[in-house]
Amino acid sequence: MVVDSSRLILTEKTGLSCGPEALHEALYMHRKRLVGRLAELTPADWAAPTRCPQWSVHEVVRHIVDVAEYHVTQLAKRPEPTRFDRFGPFNPVSTPVLWLQDSAGQSPEQTVESLLRVIEEEHDILGARIDEGGAALERSAAGREILWHVQSLHIMWDAWLHERDMAETLGAGEPPDATVQSLVALYSLLIAGGVATVFGDTPQVSFHLTGSPDGVYEISGHRDDVRVAVGSDSPSQLNGPFEAVLESLAGRGPSLAEVTGVSNATVEGLSRLAVVMTAR
């Protein structure tokens, strides 16, 4: 699907302005692309460290499988308990570590097999959920009410981020599809804006992300529904490299103030996501 990203808008409660179909295709292709990159790894590569403290490449990939499987259970709306329920309320720092217990002892080959299986299952069930339609709201990990397919955007954002965590071992490779990058940028700014709103006012700021497919993104909206749109009629107020900004928002690398060269209340608010993701 070709998406006119110049008109893309994402809000917490109305989701993507183009609908979830573009996400469906982009997530599937992004996952298949990762499988192709994993096929080139040596045993030493699988054991190599990543940006995630105490996690090897193999553990990061096992986490990606866990998240995909969790996504499937959420999309299926199954009433019976799943393996994830026994770990209690989700905590972005501690819960993923607990999930890894279920795949302890797996070989890299077994992990890739699990990933291939869940990719197809996820693609099928996400497609079925899109066909079903509806505007069900769900509670996000940040405690915000969001449209159901915004949760699926979170899943792709998580996959993009963890692929970046393995970049030293995976190498540069071909860049992700432009649609993937657009959707990841929109969601990254949305979740950062949502967390900032929990702690104060909704950010009202335009962001020029150099190297991004779209250039400028604008965060706006109100306390009950944060909005991010491609483009802005006002001059950019914050500037920074695409990948560095998104990684900073998620608690990777230098702070947002360092990346943008700006230290003010808006930057402090948008930086709260990094605190939430790394607090122990």
KOLDO-422366 format. One record per residue (C-alpha): residue number from 1; residue in three letters; x, y, z. Coordinates in nm, 2 decimals. Layout:
BEGIN
{pos NUM code Ala c1 X c2 Y c3 Z}
...
//
This chain:
BEGIN
{pos 1 code Met c1 0.00 c2 0.00 c3 0.00}
{pos 2 code Val c1 0.13 c2 0.34 c3 -0.10}
{pos 3 code Val c1 0.06 c2 0.60 c3 0.17}
{pos 4 code Asp c1 0.05 c2 0.98 c3 0.11}
{pos 5 code Ser c1 0.25 c2 1.06 c3 0.43}
{pos 6 code Ser c1 0.21 c2 1.43 c3 0.37}
{pos 7 code Arg c1 -0.14 c2 1.40 c3 0.50}
{pos 8 code Leu c1 -0.09 c2 1.16 c3 0.78}
{pos 9 code Ile c1 -0.24 c2 1.23 c3 1.12}
{pos 10 code Leu c1 -0.23 c2 1.01 c3 1.43}
{pos 11 code Thr c1 -0.44 c2 1.07 c3 1.74}
{pos 12 code Glu c1 -0.48 c2 0.85 c3 2.05}
{pos 13 code Lys c1 -0.85 c2 0.80 c3 2.01}
{pos 14 code Thr c1 -0.90 c2 0.81 c3 1.63}
{pos 15 code Gly c1 -0.58 c2 0.64 c3 1.53}
{pos 16 code Leu c1 -0.43 c2 0.68 c3 1.18}
{pos 17 code Ser c1 -0.61 c2 0.91 c3 0.94}
{pos 18 code Cys c1 -0.54 c2 0.66 c3 0.66}
{pos 19 code Gly c1 -0.67 c2 0.37 c3 0.86}
{pos 20 code Pro c1 -0.48 c2 0.06 c3 0.99}
{pos 21 code Glu c1 -0.43 c2 -0.11 c3 0.66}
{pos 22 code Ala c1 -0.10 c2 0.06 c3 0.60}
{pos 23 code Leu c1 0.02 c2 -0.05 c3 0.94}
{pos 24 code His c1 -0.09 c2 -0.41 c3 0.87}
{pos 25 code Glu c1 0.14 c2 -0.43 c3 0.56}
{pos 26 code Ala c1 0.42 c2 -0.22 c3 0.71}
{pos 27 code Leu c1 0.45 c2 -0.43 c3 1.03}
{pos 28 code Tyr c1 0.46 c2 -0.76 c3 0.83}
{pos 29 code Met c1 0.72 c2 -0.64 c3 0.59}
{pos 30 code His c1 0.93 c2 -0.50 c3 0.87}
{pos 31 code Arg c1 0.93 c2 -0.83 c3 1.05}
{pos 32 code Lys c1 1.02 c2 -1.03 c3 0.74}
{pos 33 code Arg c1 1.30 c2 -0.79 c3 0.67}
{pos 34 code Leu c1 1.44 c2 -0.86 c3 1.03}
{pos 35 code Val c1 1.42 c2 -1.23 c3 0.97}
{pos 36 code Gly c1 1.64 c2 -1.19 c3 0.66}
{pos 37 code Arg c1 1.90 c2 -1.00 c3 0.86}
{pos 38 code Leu c1 1.90 c2 -1.26 c3 1.13}
{pos 39 code Ala c1 1.98 c2 -1.53 c3 0.88}
{pos 40 code Glu c1 2.32 c2 -1.38 c3 0.83}
{pos 41 code Leu c1 2.42 c2 -1.40 c3 1.20}
{pos 42 code Thr c1 2.70 c2 -1.63 c3 1.32}
{pos 43 code Pro c1 2.69 c2 -1.80 c3 1.66}
{pos 44 code Ala c1 2.92 c2 -1.53 c3 1.80}
{pos 45 code Asp c1 2.68 c2 -1.26 c3 1.66}
{pos 46 code Trp c1 2.39 c2 -1.42 c3 1.85}
{pos 47 code Ala c1 2.58 c2 -1.40 c3 2.17}
{pos 48 code Ala c1 2.70 c2 -1.04 c3 2.12}
{pos 49 code Pro c1 2.59 c2 -0.76 c3 2.36}
{pos 50 code Thr c1 2.33 c2 -0.49 c3 2.26}
{pos 51 code Arg c1 2.23 c2 -0.15 c3 2.39}
{pos 52 code Cys c1 1.99 c2 -0.33 c3 2.62}
{pos 53 code Pro c1 2.18 c2 -0.38 c3 2.95}
{pos 54 code Gln c1 2.25 c2 -0.75 c3 3.01}
{pos 55 code Trp c1 2.07 c2 -0.86 c3 2.69}
{pos 56 code Ser c1 2.25 c2 -1.03 c3 2.40}
{pos 57 code Val c1 2.13 c2 -1.03 c3 2.04}
{pos 58 code His c1 1.95 c2 -1.36 c3 2.11}
{pos 59 code Glu c1 1.77 c2 -1.22 c3 2.41}
{pos 60 code Val c1 1.65 c2 -0.92 c3 2.22}
{pos 61 code Val c1 1.52 c2 -1.14 c3 1.94}
{pos 62 code Arg c1 1.35 c2 -1.36 c3 2.20}
{pos 63 code His c1 1.19 c2 -1.04 c3 2.34}
{pos 64 code Ile c1 1.07 c2 -0.94 c3 1.99}
{pos 65 code Val c1 0.90 c2 -1.29 c3 1.97}
{pos 66 code Asp c1 0.74 c2 -1.24 c3 2.31}
{pos 67 code Val c1 0.60 c2 -0.90 c3 2.21}
{pos 68 code Ala c1 0.46 c2 -1.04 c3 1.89}
{pos 69 code Glu c1 0.30 c2 -1.33 c3 2.07}
{pos 70 code Tyr c1 0.15 c2 -1.08 c3 2.33}
{pos 71 code His c1 0.02 c2 -0.88 c3 2.04}
{pos 72 code Val c1 -0.16 c2 -1.18 c3 1.90}
{pos 73 code Thr c1 -0.33 c2 -1.25 c3 2.24}
{pos 74 code Gln c1 -0.45 c2 -0.89 c3 2.26}
{pos 75 code Leu c1 -0.58 c2 -0.89 c3 1.91}
{pos 76 code Ala c1 -0.76 c2 -1.22 c3 1.96}
{pos 77 code Lys c1 -0.95 c2 -1.09 c3 2.27}
{pos 78 code Arg c1 -0.94 c2 -1.44 c3 2.41}
{pos 79 code Pro c1 -1.12 c2 -1.47 c3 2.75}
{pos 80 code Glu c1 -0.90 c2 -1.75 c3 2.88}
{pos 81 code Pro c1 -0.58 c2 -1.67 c3 3.06}
{pos 82 code Thr c1 -0.26 c2 -1.66 c3 2.85}
{pos 83 code Arg c1 0.10 c2 -1.72 c3 2.96}
{pos 84 code Phe c1 0.15 c2 -1.35 c3 3.00}
{pos 85 code Asp c1 -0.11 c2 -1.31 c3 3.27}
{pos 86 code Arg c1 0.09 c2 -1.49 c3 3.54}
{pos 87 code Phe c1 0.35 c2 -1.21 c3 3.54}
{pos 88 code Gly c1 0.11 c2 -0.95 c3 3.67}
{pos 89 code Pro c1 0.06 c2 -0.59 c3 3.56}
{pos 90 code Phe c1 0.30 c2 -0.48 c3 3.28}
{pos 91 code Asn c1 0.61 c2 -0.29 c3 3.38}
{pos 92 code Pro c1 0.82 c2 -0.17 c3 3.08}
{pos 93 code Val c1 1.15 c2 -0.25 c3 3.26}
{pos 94 code Ser c1 1.08 c2 -0.57 c3 3.46}
{pos 95 code Thr c1 0.81 c2 -0.75 c3 3.28}
{pos 96 code Pro c1 1.00 c2 -0.82 c3 2.95}
{pos 97 code Val c1 1.27 c2 -0.98 c3 3.16}
{pos 98 code Leu c1 1.02 c2 -1.21 c3 3.32}
{pos 99 code Trp c1 0.87 c2 -1.31 c3 2.99}
{pos 100 code Leu c1 1.21 c2 -1.44 c3 2.87}
{pos 101 code Gln c1 1.19 c2 -1.72 c3 3.13}
{pos 102 code Asp c1 0.96 c2 -1.91 c3 2.90}
{pos 103 code Ser c1 1.21 c2 -1.93 c3 2.62}
{pos 104 code Ala c1 1.52 c2 -1.99 c3 2.83}
{pos 105 code Gly c1 1.74 c2 -2.26 c3 2.67}
{pos 106 code Gln c1 1.61 c2 -2.20 c3 2.32}
{pos 107 code Ser c1 1.87 c2 -2.21 c3 2.04}
{pos 108 code Pro c1 1.88 c2 -1.92 c3 1.79}
{pos 109 code Glu c1 1.73 c2 -2.16 c3 1.53}
{pos 110 code Gln c1 1.44 c2 -2.23 c3 1.75}
{pos 111 code Thr c1 1.39 c2 -1.86 c3 1.82}
{pos 112 code Val c1 1.38 c2 -1.78 c3 1.45}
{pos 113 code Glu c1 1.13 c2 -2.06 c3 1.39}
{pos 114 code Ser c1 0.91 c2 -1.91 c3 1.66}
{pos 115 code Leu c1 0.94 c2 -1.57 c3 1.51}
{pos 116 code Leu c1 0.85 c2 -1.69 c3 1.16}
{pos 117 code Arg c1 0.54 c2 -1.87 c3 1.31}
{pos 118 code Val c1 0.42 c2 -1.57 c3 1.50}
{pos 119 code Ile c1 0.48 c2 -1.33 c3 1.22}
{pos 120 code Glu c1 0.22 c2 -1.52 c3 1.00}
{pos 121 code Glu c1 -0.02 c2 -1.56 c3 1.29}
{pos 122 code Glu c1 0.01 c2 -1.19 c3 1.38}
{pos 123 code His c1 -0.05 c2 -1.09 c3 1.01}
{pos 124 code Asp c1 -0.36 c2 -1.30 c3 0.98}
{pos 125 code Ile c1 -0.52 c2 -1.19 c3 1.31}
{pos 126 code Leu c1 -0.44 c2 -0.83 c3 1.26}
{pos 127 code Gly c1 -0.60 c2 -0.85 c3 0.91}
{pos 128 code Ala c1 -0.91 c2 -1.01 c3 1.06}
{pos 129 code Arg c1 -0.93 c2 -0.74 c3 1.33}
{pos 130 code Ile c1 -0.91 c2 -0.47 c3 1.06}
{pos 131 code Asp c1 -1.19 c2 -0.64 c3 0.86}
{pos 132 code Glu c1 -1.40 c2 -0.66 c3 1.18}
{pos 133 code Gly c1 -1.37 c2 -0.28 c3 1.22}
{pos 134 code Gly c1 -1.49 c2 -0.10 c3 1.53}
{pos 135 code Ala c1 -1.34 c2 0.18 c3 1.74}
{pos 136 code Ala c1 -1.27 c2 0.00 c3 2.06}
{pos 137 code Leu c1 -1.05 c2 0.19 c3 2.31}
{pos 138 code Glu c1 -0.79 c2 0.02 c3 2.51}
{pos 139 code Arg c1 -0.57 c2 0.12 c3 2.81}
{pos 140 code Ser c1 -0.21 c2 0.18 c3 2.70}
{pos 141 code Ala c1 0.10 c2 0.10 c3 2.91}
{pos 142 code Ala c1 0.12 c2 0.47 c3 2.99}
{pos 143 code Gly c1 -0.23 c2 0.46 c3 3.13}
{pos 144 code Arg c1 -0.39 c2 0.65 c3 2.83}
{pos 145 code Glu c1 -0.70 c2 0.55 c3 2.65}
{pos 146 code Ile c1 -0.61 c2 0.47 c3 2.29}
{pos 147 code Leu c1 -0.78 c2 0.32 c3 1.98}
{pos 148 code Trp c1 -0.70 c2 -0.05 c3 1.94}
{pos 149 code His c1 -0.48 c2 -0.02 c3 1.64}
{pos 150 code Val c1 -0.27 c2 0.25 c3 1.81}
{pos 151 code Gln c1 -0.16 c2 -0.04 c3 2.03}
{pos 152 code Ser c1 -0.05 c2 -0.22 c3 1.72}
{pos 153 code Leu c1 0.16 c2 0.08 c3 1.63}
{pos 154 code His c1 0.32 c2 0.05 c3 1.97}
{pos 155 code Ile c1 0.42 c2 -0.31 c3 1.87}
{pos 156 code Met c1 0.59 c2 -0.19 c3 1.55}
{pos 157 code Trp c1 0.76 c2 0.10 c3 1.73}
{pos 158 code Asp c1 0.90 c2 -0.16 c3 1.98}
{pos 159 code Ala c1 1.03 c2 -0.38 c3 1.70}
{pos 160 code Trp c1 1.20 c2 -0.08 c3 1.52}
{pos 161 code Leu c1 1.36 c2 0.03 c3 1.85}
{pos 162 code His c1 1.49 c2 -0.32 c3 1.93}
{pos 163 code Glu c1 1.63 c2 -0.36 c3 1.58}
{pos 164 code Arg c1 1.82 c2 -0.04 c3 1.65}
{pos 165 code Asp c1 1.94 c2 -0.19 c3 1.98}
{pos 166 code Met c1 2.12 c2 -0.46 c3 1.78}
{pos 167 code Ala c1 2.26 c2 -0.23 c3 1.51}
{pos 168 code Glu c1 2.62 c2 -0.28 c3 1.62}
{pos 169 code Thr c1 2.59 c2 -0.65 c3 1.53}
{pos 170 code Leu c1 2.34 c2 -0.64 c3 1.25}
{pos 171 code Gly c1 2.52 c2 -0.36 c3 1.07}
{pos 172 code Ala c1 2.37 c2 -0.07 c3 0.88}
{pos 173 code Gly c1 2.17 c2 -0.28 c3 0.63}
{pos 174 code Glu c1 1.90 c2 -0.14 c3 0.41}
{pos 175 code Pro c1 1.69 c2 0.13 c3 0.58}
{pos 176 code Pro c1 1.34 c2 0.04 c3 0.68}
{pos 177 code Asp c1 1.06 c2 0.12 c3 0.43}
{pos 178 code Ala c1 0.96 c2 0.49 c3 0.43}
{pos 179 code Thr c1 0.61 c2 0.40 c3 0.55}
{pos 180 code Val c1 0.76 c2 0.22 c3 0.85}
{pos 181 code Gln c1 0.97 c2 0.52 c3 0.94}
{pos 182 code Ser c1 0.67 c2 0.76 c3 0.91}
{pos 183 code Leu c1 0.45 c2 0.55 c3 1.13}
{pos 184 code Val c1 0.73 c2 0.50 c3 1.39}
{pos 185 code Ala c1 0.79 c2 0.87 c3 1.40}
{pos 186 code Leu c1 0.43 c2 0.95 c3 1.44}
{pos 187 code Tyr c1 0.38 c2 0.69 c3 1.72}
{pos 188 code Ser c1 0.71 c2 0.78 c3 1.90}
{pos 189 code Leu c1 0.60 c2 1.15 c3 1.92}
{pos 190 code Leu c1 0.25 c2 1.04 c3 2.02}
{pos 191 code Ile c1 0.35 c2 0.82 c3 2.31}
{pos 192 code Ala c1 0.60 c2 1.09 c3 2.43}
{pos 193 code Gly c1 0.33 c2 1.35 c3 2.41}
{pos 194 code Gly c1 0.09 c2 1.12 c3 2.59}
{pos 195 code Val c1 0.33 c2 1.06 c3 2.88}
{pos 196 code Ala c1 0.40 c2 1.43 c3 2.90}
{pos 197 code Thr c1 0.03 c2 1.50 c3 2.92}
{pos 198 code Val c1 -0.01 c2 1.26 c3 3.22}
{pos 199 code Phe c1 0.24 c2 1.48 c3 3.41}
{pos 200 code Gly c1 0.13 c2 1.82 c3 3.29}
{pos 201 code Asp c1 0.00 c2 2.00 c3 2.98}
{pos 202 code Thr c1 -0.02 c2 1.85 c3 2.63}
{pos 203 code Pro c1 0.29 c2 1.96 c3 2.43}
{pos 204 code Gln c1 0.21 c2 2.20 c3 2.15}
{pos 205 code Val c1 0.52 c2 2.19 c3 1.93}
{pos 206 code Ser c1 0.65 c2 2.13 c3 1.58}
{pos 207 code Phe c1 0.95 c2 1.90 c3 1.54}
{pos 208 code His c1 1.19 c2 1.90 c3 1.24}
{pos 209 code Leu c1 1.34 c2 1.55 c3 1.22}
{pos 210 code Thr c1 1.63 c2 1.57 c3 0.98}
{pos 211 code Gly c1 1.66 c2 1.25 c3 0.77}
{pos 212 code Ser c1 1.30 c2 1.15 c3 0.83}
{pos 213 code Pro c1 1.07 c2 1.07 c3 0.54}
{pos 214 code Asp c1 0.84 c2 1.36 c3 0.62}
{pos 215 code Gly c1 1.06 c2 1.64 c3 0.77}
{pos 216 code Val c1 0.83 c2 1.81 c3 1.01}
{pos 217 code Tyr c1 0.58 c2 1.67 c3 1.26}
{pos 218 code Glu c1 0.35 c2 1.86 c3 1.49}
{pos 219 code Ile c1 0.24 c2 1.75 c3 1.84}
{pos 220 code Ser c1 -0.09 c2 1.91 c3 1.95}
{pos 221 code Gly c1 -0.43 c2 1.81 c3 2.07}
{pos 222 code His c1 -0.56 c2 1.82 c3 2.43}
{pos 223 code Arg c1 -0.55 c2 1.63 c3 2.76}
{pos 224 code Asp c1 -0.79 c2 1.36 c3 2.64}
{pos 225 code Asp c1 -0.65 c2 1.30 c3 2.29}
{pos 226 code Val c1 -0.29 c2 1.38 c3 2.19}
{pos 227 code Arg c1 -0.25 c2 1.44 c3 1.81}
{pos 228 code Val c1 0.06 c2 1.42 c3 1.59}
{pos 229 code Ala c1 0.05 c2 1.53 c3 1.22}
{pos 230 code Val c1 0.29 c2 1.54 c3 0.94}
{pos 231 code Gly c1 0.38 c2 1.90 c3 0.85}
{pos 232 code Ser c1 0.31 c2 2.22 c3 1.03}
{pos 233 code Asp c1 0.21 c2 2.58 c3 0.94}
{pos 234 code Ser c1 0.44 c2 2.72 c3 1.21}
{pos 235 code Pro c1 0.82 c2 2.73 c3 1.21}
{pos 236 code Ser c1 0.98 c2 2.43 c3 1.36}
{pos 237 code Gln c1 1.05 c2 2.48 c3 1.72}
{pos 238 code Leu c1 1.26 c2 2.18 c3 1.79}
{pos 239 code Asn c1 1.52 c2 2.02 c3 1.56}
{pos 240 code Gly c1 1.72 c2 1.70 c3 1.56}
{pos 241 code Pro c1 1.83 c2 1.39 c3 1.36}
{pos 242 code Phe c1 1.54 c2 1.15 c3 1.31}
{pos 243 code Glu c1 1.69 c2 0.84 c3 1.47}
{pos 244 code Ala c1 1.87 c2 1.02 c3 1.75}
{pos 245 code Val c1 1.55 c2 1.20 c3 1.85}
{pos 246 code Leu c1 1.33 c2 0.89 c3 1.85}
{pos 247 code Glu c1 1.59 c2 0.69 c3 2.04}
{pos 248 code Ser c1 1.64 c2 0.97 c3 2.29}
{pos 249 code Leu c1 1.26 c2 0.98 c3 2.36}
{pos 250 code Ala c1 1.28 c2 0.60 c3 2.44}
{pos 251 code Gly c1 1.57 c2 0.64 c3 2.68}
{pos 252 code Arg c1 1.85 c2 0.55 c3 2.44}
{pos 253 code Gly c1 2.17 c2 0.76 c3 2.39}
{pos 254 code Pro c1 2.20 c2 1.13 c3 2.48}
{pos 255 code Ser c1 1.91 c2 1.32 c3 2.64}
{pos 256 code Leu c1 1.65 c2 1.50 c3 2.43}
{pos 257 code Ala c1 1.80 c2 1.83 c3 2.55}
{pos 258 code Glu c1 2.14 c2 1.73 c3 2.42}
{pos 259 code Val c1 2.00 c2 1.60 c3 2.09}
{pos 260 code Thr c1 1.80 c2 1.91 c3 2.02}
{pos 261 code Gly c1 2.02 c2 2.17 c3 2.19}
{pos 262 code Val c1 1.72 c2 2.30 c3 2.37}
{pos 263 code Ser c1 1.63 c2 2.28 c3 2.74}
{pos 264 code Asn c1 1.28 c2 2.40 c3 2.83}
{pos 265 code Ala c1 0.95 c2 2.28 c3 2.97}
{pos 266 code Thr c1 0.84 c2 2.12 c3 2.65}
{pos 267 code Val c1 1.16 c2 1.92 c3 2.61}
{pos 268 code Glu c1 1.14 c2 1.82 c3 2.98}
{pos 269 code Gly c1 0.78 c2 1.70 c3 2.93}
{pos 270 code Leu c1 0.87 c2 1.49 c3 2.62}
{pos 271 code Ser c1 1.17 c2 1.34 c3 2.81}
{pos 272 code Arg c1 0.94 c2 1.18 c3 3.07}
{pos 273 code Leu c1 0.89 c2 0.88 c3 2.84}
{pos 274 code Ala c1 1.26 c2 0.80 c3 2.87}
{pos 275 code Val c1 1.23 c2 0.82 c3 3.25}
{pos 276 code Val c1 0.93 c2 0.58 c3 3.26}
{pos 277 code Met c1 1.11 c2 0.33 c3 3.03}
{pos 278 code Thr c1 1.43 c2 0.32 c3 3.22}
{pos 279 code Ala c1 1.32 c2 0.36 c3 3.58}
{pos 280 code Arg c1 1.38 c2 0.07 c3 3.81}
//
